[in-house]
Amino acid sequence: MQSGKIKRILNRHRYVFESLENYDKTRELPMQRKRIDITLPVRTIDKLRDIKEKTGKSISEIIEERVEK
């Protein structure tokens, strides 16, 4: 009876267990954020700032949305 409950929980929340297993290996969670340094042309930075002003979103949000597309 309990093994059925355990299997149901594992199947229902498999992504959580896979994320924790991956964390044990890499020490990184998929929803974790990291800061990186990148070099962009001034024109691109100005465009990002204009989009930021118009939408009210942060530059990192704008970049994430564009990358995910």
N, C-alpha and C positions, 0 to 999 in steps of 0.2 A: 504494500500500500504506500509506504513512504517513498519507495523508489519511483513510483509513478508520479508522485508530487515533484520529486527532484528532477526527473526527466522533463516534466512540463515546465518547470521554472527554467531549466537550462535551455530548452527550445524557445521559450518566450523571450528570454533575455540573453540570447546567444551573443549579440553584439557587445554587451557589457563584459561578458566573460572573455571574449576574444580581445577586447581592448585592454583588459587587465593582464591577460597573458602577454600581449605585445608590450605592455608597460614593463613587465618583469624582464623582458629581453632588452628593450631599448631605453627604458627610463623616460619615455615620452608618451604622452596621451594624444590621441588624434585631435582633440579639441584644444590642446595646449597651443599657446601662441609664443612665437619667438621674435625677437628683434633682429633685423638684419640691416646691413649697410649696402646700399646700391648707388650706383652713379647714373644719373639721368641728365639729359641735356636740359638747359635752362628753359627752353621752349616747352618741353614736356612738363616740367615742374609748374610752370605758369598755367598750363592747361589744367593740370590737376587742381591747382588752387582755385581757378575759375569754377570748375565743376563743384568743388567743395563749397564755395560761396553760394552757388545756385541751389544745391541740393541740401546743404546743411549736414552732409555726411563727412566723416573723416577721410583723409586721403587713403588710409589703409583699407577702409571699407570699400572705397571706389575701386581700388586695385584688386581686392578680393573678388568683387562682383565681376569685373572684367575677366579675370583669370578663370573663374568658374564657368564662364559661358563657353 
